[in-house]
Amino acid sequence: MSTPPGVVATARMIAARDLRIEWRARVVTNQVIPFAAVNMVLFAFAVDDTGALGRLAPGLVWLTVMFSLLLCAQRAFAIESADGALEALRVAGVDPVGIFLGKATALAVQLFALAAVMVLAALILYDLDPPAGGVVVLVTSAICATCALAATGTIYAGLAAGVSGRETLLPLLVVPVVSPVLIGATRAVEAALGTGGTAVADGWPWVGLLAVVAVASAVVGALTFGSAIRD
């Protein structure tokens, strides 16, 4: 009998497979990003006030990313449930920590790509000009926030995967939990863009909060994911 791969090898294998599936299906690039971009354009027409748009842009970006998290996380586990792949991995003795890390990594990559596109769209559409040093805060906060969102989304998507009505259950589980991430990411981006009279230095405490939440979410996920998919 062959020995199951270790945690790192499992995580790498799962992440690469999920990203290959997304690359072939192109759900994020062909559906999620265009829909989010259209929302950004419509929001610009609806508000029609450059100053207000600049203040609201950070929150709009992260609301878009949060809603995309629900779609991407649900789809990632729907693929697993459709052919029993997740159950097969569990029965084969594959370490659930590796499965969690792999799926969370793939989800974080997709969310980061979406966040980058949304921030770029906001800069262009809303005529924003980040101050010096703002780009570093912007990128660091985006990495921490997407990792935190991906870890949380993976935990709850795995928990809801085998439950009927998971399409409506997942938002009810995830949205309240990721609220601190949404607030922290919005405040960090506000500082990075200099909106509302904030300074770039004001964003670093929020980046620290996002980093703590990301680490905590990853630890909790690694400890509980096995029980979540088993139940």
Backbone bond lengths (Angstrom), bond angles and torsions (degrees), N, CA, C in turn:
res aa  C-N    CA-C-N  psi(-1)  N-CA   C-N-CA  omega(-1)  CA-C   N-CA-C  phi
1 M - - - 1.462 - - 1.533 109.53 -
2 S 1.339 116.13 131.89 1.453 120.38 -177.81 1.532 109.79 -75.34
3 T 1.335 114.51 147.71 1.456 120.29 179.63 1.523 109.82 -83.16
4 P 1.342 118.45 133.01 1.466 120.17 177.54 1.525 110.80 -60.29
5 P 1.327 118.12 147.20 1.466 120.60 179.32 1.522 111.58 -64.09
6 G 1.331 115.76 159.50 1.454 120.64 179.12 1.523 112.24 -72.72
7 V 1.337 114.48 -179.31 1.467 120.07 -175.86 1.521 111.41 -61.94
8 V 1.331 117.01 -48.04 1.469 120.63 -176.78 1.524 110.70 -65.59
9 A 1.328 116.40 -44.20 1.465 119.67 179.81 1.526 111.11 -64.45
10 T 1.332 116.55 -40.27 1.468 120.40 177.78 1.521 111.07 -63.63
11 A 1.334 116.28 -45.60 1.459 120.24 -179.95 1.523 110.97 -60.74
12 R 1.322 116.21 -43.30 1.465 119.79 -179.91 1.524 110.89 -64.52
13 M 1.316 116.44 -41.31 1.467 121.09 -179.07 1.527 111.15 -65.95
14 I 1.339 117.35 -45.86 1.460 121.41 -178.91 1.526 110.83 -65.73
15 A 1.339 116.54 -43.92 1.468 120.06 -179.38 1.526 110.76 -63.17
16 A 1.333 116.34 -44.77 1.471 119.57 -179.71 1.520 110.98 -63.78
17 R 1.329 117.03 -39.81 1.467 119.84 179.97 1.522 111.43 -66.18
18 D 1.354 116.87 -44.90 1.465 119.86 -179.52 1.524 111.70 -63.69
19 L 1.344 116.40 -38.79 1.459 119.45 179.20 1.539 110.99 -70.07
20 R 1.342 116.82 -34.27 1.475 119.03 175.51 1.519 110.70 -64.85
21 I 1.331 116.11 -41.57 1.477 119.72 178.56 1.521 110.16 -61.19
22 E 1.342 116.53 -43.64 1.468 119.96 178.98 1.528 110.80 -66.09
23 W 1.319 116.84 -39.25 1.467 120.02 -179.48 1.524 110.93 -62.70
24 R 1.325 116.47 -36.64 1.464 119.55 179.69 1.521 111.57 -78.15
25 A 1.331 116.98 -40.22 1.468 119.85 -178.94 1.523 111.97 -79.66
26 R 1.333 117.00 -32.57 1.466 123.54 178.33 1.538 112.33 55.53
27 V 1.325 115.40 41.04 1.457 118.84 178.25 1.523 110.79 -67.24
28 V 1.335 117.07 -43.21 1.459 120.37 -179.48 1.526 110.76 -65.64
29 T 1.332 116.97 -47.16 1.468 119.86 -175.26 1.524 112.58 -74.47
30 N 1.327 118.18 -34.18 1.460 120.62 -175.28 1.524 114.30 -95.27
31 Q 1.340 117.38 -19.28 1.462 119.48 -176.57 1.527 112.64 -123.16
32 V 1.337 116.85 -54.16 1.463 119.93 -172.89 1.531 111.62 -68.63
33 I 1.338 117.27 -50.91 1.468 120.13 -177.71 1.525 112.00 -64.10
34 P 1.352 120.23 -46.85 1.473 118.27 177.14 1.524 113.22 -59.61
35 F 1.339 116.62 -41.51 1.469 119.45 178.53 1.522 111.14 -61.85
36 A 1.339 116.66 -44.08 1.465 120.45 179.53 1.527 110.89 -65.39
37 A 1.334 117.37 -39.57 1.460 120.53 179.68 1.529 111.23 -65.10
38 V 1.326 116.52 -40.20 1.466 119.99 177.19 1.524 110.13 -62.09
39 N 1.321 116.71 -39.80 1.471 119.68 177.39 1.528 111.57 -61.22
40 M 1.340 116.24 -39.98 1.461 120.10 178.61 1.522 110.93 -62.26
41 V 1.341 115.95 -42.24 1.464 120.43 -179.89 1.527 110.59 -66.66
42 L 1.332 116.21 -46.33 1.460 119.79 179.90 1.522 111.48 -62.33
43 F 1.326 116.67 -37.74 1.457 120.73 178.69 1.525 110.51 -63.53
44 A 1.343 115.97 -38.11 1.465 119.97 178.42 1.524 110.82 -63.18
45 F 1.333 117.21 -42.15 1.463 120.70 178.10 1.529 111.28 -67.96
46 A 1.327 116.33 -38.31 1.463 120.28 -176.63 1.527 111.59 -67.23
47 V 1.328 117.16 -42.40 1.464 120.52 -177.10 1.528 111.30 -81.91
48 D 1.357 115.59 -47.22 1.468 121.40 175.68 1.528 111.97 53.68
49 D 1.317 115.60 42.37 1.464 121.18 177.89 1.527 106.70 -148.08
50 T 1.325 116.38 108.71 1.460 120.49 -173.72 1.529 112.13 -58.47
51 G 1.338 116.87 -42.49 1.458 119.57 179.55 1.514 112.85 -62.76
52 A 1.326 116.06 -44.42 1.469 119.93 178.97 1.519 111.23 -66.43
53 L 1.333 116.25 -38.69 1.467 119.55 179.53 1.524 110.97 -62.68
54 G 1.332 116.31 -39.91 1.461 119.61 178.85 1.516 112.32 -62.08
55 R 1.337 116.20 -38.16 1.469 119.79 179.49 1.521 112.23 -73.41
56 L 1.321 116.74 -32.75 1.461 120.72 -175.79 1.525 113.51 -89.19
57 A 1.328 117.37 -17.07 1.466 121.29 -174.04 1.534 113.91 -56.10
58 P 1.352 120.16 -46.58 1.468 119.02 -179.20 1.526 113.32 -58.01
59 G 1.340 116.46 -43.79 1.463 119.03 179.08 1.508 112.42 -66.00
60 L 1.338 116.72 -37.84 1.461 120.25 179.20 1.517 111.36 -65.06
61 V 1.331 116.19 -40.94 1.468 120.20 179.22 1.517 110.81 -59.19
62 W 1.330 116.97 -47.49 1.459 119.50 -174.66 1.517 113.19 -78.98
63 L 1.318 117.59 -25.80 1.465 118.99 170.30 1.521 110.15 -63.52
64 T 1.329 116.20 -41.60 1.469 120.52 178.05 1.523 111.01 -61.88
65 V 1.330 115.92 -43.97 1.469 119.57 179.88 1.527 110.69 -64.72
66 M 1.330 117.00 -40.05 1.468 120.31 -179.35 1.526 111.28 -63.46
67 F 1.337 117.41 -45.22 1.456 119.63 178.93 1.528 111.44 -66.36
68 S 1.324 117.00 -33.44 1.466 120.60 176.93 1.526 110.39 -68.15
69 L 1.338 116.29 -32.72 1.470 120.24 175.76 1.520 110.82 -56.42
70 L 1.319 117.28 -43.74 1.462 120.89 -178.44 1.517 110.67 -61.36
71 L 1.328 116.79 -43.37 1.457 120.97 -179.94 1.521 111.82 -66.19
72 C 1.332 116.04 -47.81 1.470 120.04 -175.90 1.527 112.04 -68.49
73 A 1.334 117.49 -41.37 1.466 120.45 -179.54 1.521 110.92 -66.77
74 Q 1.312 115.59 -42.67 1.467 119.15 179.83 1.520 111.17 -63.66
75 R 1.329 115.96 -40.89 1.459 120.15 -179.25 1.528 111.12 -67.81
76 A 1.336 117.23 -37.53 1.466 120.74 -179.50 1.516 111.46 -60.88
77 F 1.331 117.23 -38.33 1.464 119.61 -178.97 1.520 111.90 -88.29
78 A 1.323 118.00 -21.55 1.461 119.51 173.79 1.517 110.53 -64.94
79 I 1.324 116.40 -37.15 1.467 120.64 176.86 1.520 110.29 -63.74
80 E 1.329 116.62 -41.39 1.465 120.42 179.72 1.528 111.24 -65.52
81 S 1.332 116.05 -41.70 1.459 120.24 -175.23 1.520 112.40 -73.56
82 A 1.337 116.55 -28.72 1.466 120.27 -174.46 1.521 112.30 -62.00
83 D 1.336 117.12 -40.82 1.468 119.61 -177.99 1.525 112.75 -113.15
84 G 1.336 117.01 12.15 1.465 120.30 178.01 1.502 114.15 70.94
85 A 1.350 117.59 22.17 1.460 119.95 -176.58 1.524 112.09 -65.56
86 L 1.331 116.31 -39.81 1.463 119.50 -178.66 1.520 111.15 -65.18
87 E 1.321 117.04 -42.21 1.461 121.19 177.72 1.522 110.71 -64.93
88 A 1.329 116.41 -38.04 1.461 120.02 179.15 1.528 111.09 -64.63
89 L 1.326 116.83 -40.59 1.462 120.20 177.67 1.521 110.90 -63.62
90 R 1.326 115.77 -40.73 1.468 119.88 -179.62 1.516 111.31 -65.81
91 V 1.333 116.12 -44.76 1.466 120.15 -179.51 1.524 110.69 -65.44
92 A 1.345 116.63 -33.33 1.464 120.59 -179.49 1.524 112.98 -73.48
93 G 1.324 116.56 -4.59 1.456 119.82 177.62 1.515 114.44 84.71
94 V 1.330 117.08 15.70 1.468 120.13 178.10 1.525 108.95 -68.31
95 D 1.314 116.37 135.11 1.466 121.62 -176.37 1.528 110.10 -61.46
96 P 1.336 118.14 121.24 1.475 120.11 180.00 1.524 113.26 -63.27
97 V 1.345 117.39 -24.91 1.467 119.80 176.50 1.522 110.03 -62.59
98 G 1.330 116.27 -41.84 1.459 120.57 177.89 1.519 111.85 -65.08
99 I 1.333 116.25 -39.32 1.473 120.03 177.80 1.524 109.70 -62.86
100 F 1.329 116.00 -46.62 1.462 120.25 179.74 1.525 111.59 -59.83
101 L 1.334 116.75 -49.13 1.459 120.36 -177.66 1.528 111.40 -63.61
102 G 1.320 116.74 -38.13 1.458 120.24 179.84 1.514 112.17 -65.93
103 K 1.312 115.74 -47.43 1.467 119.49 -178.20 1.533 110.54 -69.22
104 A 1.332 117.68 -38.24 1.451 120.52 177.67 1.532 111.39 -65.85
105 T 1.326 116.92 -37.86 1.464 120.30 178.70 1.524 111.28 -64.51
106 A 1.325 116.57 -46.43 1.465 120.07 178.64 1.521 111.12 -61.24
107 L 1.320 116.12 -40.70 1.462 120.41 179.60 1.529 110.54 -67.06
108 A 1.330 117.58 -39.62 1.465 121.20 179.29 1.526 111.24 -63.77
109 V 1.326 117.28 -39.27 1.472 120.83 178.21 1.523 110.30 -61.81
110 Q 1.328 117.17 -44.73 1.460 120.73 179.81 1.530 111.29 -64.52
111 L 1.325 116.88 -42.83 1.463 120.36 -179.34 1.523 111.64 -67.50
112 F 1.330 116.68 -37.99 1.466 119.26 178.70 1.523 110.70 -64.95
113 A 1.331 116.58 -41.31 1.470 119.68 177.47 1.527 110.60 -61.12
114 L 1.333 115.97 -42.62 1.459 119.92 178.66 1.522 110.86 -64.46
115 A 1.337 117.47 -44.78 1.466 120.94 179.99 1.526 110.59 -60.91
116 A 1.343 117.21 -40.54 1.462 120.40 179.30 1.522 111.22 -61.84
117 V 1.328 116.38 -43.52 1.467 120.28 179.13 1.520 110.78 -65.00
118 M 1.334 116.99 -41.61 1.460 120.62 -178.74 1.533 111.73 -66.77
119 V 1.320 117.42 -40.60 1.466 120.26 178.09 1.528 109.64 -64.95
120 L 1.327 116.52 -43.88 1.466 119.76 178.08 1.522 111.05 -60.63
121 A 1.330 116.53 -41.92 1.469 120.42 178.13 1.521 111.17 -63.20
122 A 1.336 116.83 -39.71 1.461 120.40 179.05 1.524 110.99 -65.62
123 L 1.338 116.82 -40.80 1.458 120.18 178.99 1.525 111.62 -60.99
124 I 1.341 115.40 -39.76 1.466 119.94 -177.49 1.523 111.11 -78.33
125 L 1.327 117.07 -50.01 1.459 120.80 -173.66 1.522 112.69 -70.57
126 Y 1.335 115.93 -36.76 1.460 119.45 -173.99 1.524 112.61 -101.70
127 D 1.341 116.20 7.78 1.468 122.09 174.77 1.526 111.65 55.47
128 L 1.336 115.61 54.37 1.454 121.36 -179.69 1.525 109.97 -100.92
129 D 1.310 116.39 145.69 1.463 121.97 -179.08 1.525 108.99 -131.37
130 P 1.346 118.46 99.29 1.461 120.78 -177.51 1.525 111.37 -61.14
131 P 1.323 117.90 139.72 1.469 120.32 176.69 1.521 111.10 -71.63
132 A 1.325 115.51 170.24 1.466 120.44 178.35 1.531 109.62 -59.72
133 G 1.291 116.07 134.09 1.464 121.17 -178.28 1.503 114.01 86.37
134 G 1.328 117.47 -11.12 1.457 119.89 -178.75 1.512 113.46 -69.22
135 V 1.328 116.86 -29.46 1.468 120.32 -177.96 1.524 110.71 -64.19
136 V 1.336 116.62 -38.25 1.473 120.02 179.99 1.525 110.22 -63.82
137 V 1.316 117.20 -45.54 1.467 121.09 177.33 1.519 110.08 -62.68
138 L 1.326 116.26 -40.76 1.461 121.49 -178.50 1.521 111.03 -61.23
139 V 1.325 117.13 -49.93 1.462 121.25 -177.52 1.528 110.97 -67.94
140 T 1.349 116.64 -44.38 1.471 120.02 -178.23 1.523 111.22 -63.66
141 S 1.328 116.49 -43.55 1.465 119.42 179.71 1.524 111.16 -66.22
142 A 1.336 116.76 -36.38 1.468 119.85 179.06 1.525 111.26 -65.83
143 I 1.333 116.81 -40.39 1.468 119.91 178.22 1.530 110.62 -63.53
144 C 1.341 116.26 -48.77 1.468 119.90 -178.62 1.528 111.52 -63.71
145 A 1.340 116.33 -43.14 1.465 119.94 -177.41 1.526 111.65 -67.33
146 T 1.325 117.53 -43.11 1.466 118.97 -179.61 1.533 111.19 -67.58
147 C 1.326 117.38 -34.50 1.471 119.35 176.25 1.528 110.72 -65.41
148 A 1.324 116.60 -42.52 1.475 120.46 178.82 1.519 110.95 -64.66
149 L 1.325 117.26 -44.47 1.465 121.06 178.86 1.520 111.29 -64.00
150 A 1.326 116.04 -42.36 1.470 119.64 -178.17 1.524 111.59 -65.48
151 A 1.333 116.81 -42.40 1.464 119.99 179.48 1.523 110.80 -63.54
152 T 1.329 116.43 -46.06 1.472 120.31 -179.90 1.518 110.99 -65.27
153 G 1.330 116.53 -44.32 1.461 120.04 179.49 1.519 112.18 -61.95
154 T 1.327 117.20 -37.66 1.465 120.79 179.44 1.523 111.17 -66.77
155 I 1.325 116.88 -41.48 1.471 120.24 179.12 1.528 110.67 -58.48
156 Y 1.323 116.09 -52.53 1.463 119.73 -173.13 1.526 112.36 -77.77
157 A 1.317 117.71 -30.34 1.461 119.30 175.53 1.519 110.28 -67.00
158 G 1.336 117.00 -37.37 1.458 119.90 175.48 1.515 112.07 -66.56
159 L 1.338 115.92 -38.02 1.455 120.44 178.92 1.524 111.56 -66.37
160 A 1.337 117.22 -37.50 1.462 121.67 -175.83 1.523 113.30 -90.81
161 A 1.348 116.86 -3.66 1.465 119.79 -172.30 1.522 113.02 -58.60
162 G 1.319 117.93 -39.67 1.451 120.24 -176.52 1.512 114.50 -97.22
163 V 1.329 117.21 12.02 1.463 121.68 -176.05 1.518 109.64 -101.40
164 S 1.321 116.63 136.53 1.457 119.49 175.37 1.528 109.60 -68.58
165 G 1.325 115.75 143.74 1.456 120.00 -177.04 1.505 113.16 76.10
166 R 1.338 118.31 23.98 1.462 121.05 -177.49 1.530 112.44 -64.88
167 E 1.342 117.02 -23.16 1.467 119.87 179.84 1.524 111.25 -61.15
168 T 1.316 117.12 -36.45 1.468 120.73 178.85 1.524 111.93 -95.29
169 L 1.338 117.57 -24.32 1.461 120.30 -179.07 1.521 111.55 -71.70
170 L 1.333 117.41 -39.94 1.460 120.50 -175.34 1.528 112.82 -58.86
171 P 1.336 120.22 -47.35 1.473 118.29 177.36 1.529 113.18 -59.85
172 L 1.333 117.24 -37.49 1.458 120.41 179.88 1.526 111.62 -64.60
173 L 1.322 116.62 -32.84 1.464 121.03 179.38 1.528 112.20 -79.81
174 V 1.321 116.09 -41.73 1.463 120.25 -168.94 1.523 113.03 -83.93
175 V 1.327 117.56 -45.39 1.471 120.36 -170.59 1.531 112.59 -56.50
176 P 1.349 120.28 -47.32 1.475 117.94 179.42 1.527 112.78 -62.93
177 V 1.338 116.72 -34.86 1.463 120.06 -176.00 1.529 111.72 -71.93
178 V 1.330 117.37 -35.91 1.464 120.13 -176.73 1.536 112.29 -88.30
179 S 1.311 118.15 2.71 1.468 120.09 179.47 1.531 112.98 -55.93
180 P 1.349 119.91 -43.43 1.472 118.60 176.77 1.527 112.76 -60.38
181 V 1.327 117.14 -35.79 1.465 120.35 177.83 1.524 110.20 -65.82
182 L 1.319 115.98 -43.57 1.457 120.81 179.41 1.535 110.74 -60.82
183 I 1.325 116.72 -44.15 1.469 120.68 179.95 1.529 110.74 -65.97
184 G 1.337 116.24 -47.66 1.459 120.21 -178.39 1.516 112.45 -63.16
185 A 1.334 116.96 -42.72 1.463 120.36 -179.95 1.524 111.03 -66.09
186 T 1.324 116.72 -39.61 1.459 120.37 178.71 1.523 111.04 -63.09
187 R 1.324 116.90 -44.54 1.465 120.41 -179.94 1.535 111.16 -66.64
188 A 1.320 117.16 -38.64 1.462 119.76 178.99 1.522 111.34 -65.37
189 V 1.330 116.84 -40.99 1.465 120.34 179.52 1.524 110.23 -69.70
190 E 1.319 117.85 -35.93 1.461 120.44 175.21 1.525 110.75 -57.50
191 A 1.339 116.26 -45.52 1.464 120.10 178.63 1.524 111.02 -66.28
192 A 1.336 116.63 -40.51 1.463 119.92 -179.24 1.517 111.97 -64.13
193 L 1.325 116.99 -34.78 1.461 121.47 -179.42 1.527 112.59 -91.04
194 G 1.331 116.90 -10.71 1.446 120.32 179.93 1.515 113.92 72.76
195 T 1.327 117.79 24.11 1.464 120.34 -179.87 1.531 110.09 -82.14
196 G 1.309 116.03 151.65 1.459 121.02 178.50 1.512 113.92 67.70
197 G 1.342 117.63 20.75 1.460 120.91 178.39 1.521 114.35 75.26
198 T 1.338 118.47 14.09 1.463 121.04 -179.98 1.523 110.95 -82.17
199 A 1.334 115.41 152.46 1.458 121.56 176.65 1.524 110.00 -97.15
200 V 1.334 115.60 156.96 1.472 120.09 -179.48 1.522 110.84 -58.60
201 A 1.322 117.19 -38.66 1.468 120.84 -178.53 1.518 112.21 -62.47
202 D 1.326 117.56 -24.16 1.467 120.38 178.86 1.521 112.35 -67.75
203 G 1.318 116.69 -16.98 1.460 119.56 -177.71 1.520 114.24 -81.49
204 W 1.342 117.38 -22.71 1.465 118.96 -174.82 1.526 114.44 -65.63
205 P 1.337 119.98 -38.81 1.477 117.36 174.44 1.519 113.07 -59.80
206 W 1.335 117.01 -35.44 1.470 119.81 177.64 1.519 110.79 -70.37
207 V 1.338 116.72 -35.06 1.470 119.72 175.27 1.521 109.82 -63.25
208 G 1.327 116.50 -41.00 1.465 119.92 177.03 1.511 111.99 -60.81
209 L 1.343 116.29 -42.79 1.461 120.07 177.35 1.527 110.61 -61.19
210 L 1.323 116.99 -43.74 1.467 120.51 179.71 1.526 111.45 -62.88
211 A 1.333 116.26 -39.09 1.465 119.64 178.98 1.533 110.81 -64.21
212 V 1.336 116.63 -42.07 1.471 120.30 178.75 1.525 110.26 -63.21
213 V 1.333 116.85 -44.08 1.466 120.35 179.79 1.523 110.55 -64.39
214 A 1.331 117.06 -39.40 1.465 120.27 179.43 1.522 111.36 -62.48
215 V 1.340 116.14 -45.81 1.466 120.00 179.21 1.523 110.84 -64.65
216 A 1.332 116.51 -44.85 1.466 120.55 179.93 1.528 111.17 -62.02
217 S 1.317 117.07 -41.71 1.467 120.73 179.31 1.523 111.10 -64.13
218 A 1.332 115.89 -40.54 1.462 119.50 179.40 1.532 111.27 -65.64
219 V 1.325 116.58 -41.26 1.470 120.50 179.58 1.523 110.52 -65.66
220 V 1.335 116.42 -46.99 1.469 120.27 179.25 1.524 110.15 -61.20
221 G 1.320 116.87 -42.79 1.455 119.90 179.16 1.514 112.85 -62.47
222 A 1.337 115.78 -43.33 1.464 119.45 179.48 1.527 111.89 -62.92
223 L 1.333 116.55 -34.74 1.467 120.39 -178.27 1.510 113.82 -80.11
224 T 1.341 117.22 -28.45 1.473 119.99 -171.55 1.526 114.47 -111.59
225 F 1.324 118.39 -10.86 1.459 119.98 -172.56 1.526 111.76 -63.48
226 G 1.327 116.79 -38.22 1.461 119.71 179.10 1.516 112.16 -59.41
227 S 1.320 116.32 -44.53 1.468 120.39 178.07 1.518 111.69 -67.66
228 A 1.338 116.52 -35.60 1.465 120.15 -177.78 1.529 111.07 -64.94
229 I 1.310 117.77 -45.43 1.469 119.19 -177.82 1.525 111.55 -78.73
230 R 1.321 116.57 -22.34 1.475 119.16 177.78 1.523 110.80 -74.60
231 D 1.340 116.56 -36.48 1.452 120.87 -179.23 1.515 110.78 -78.39
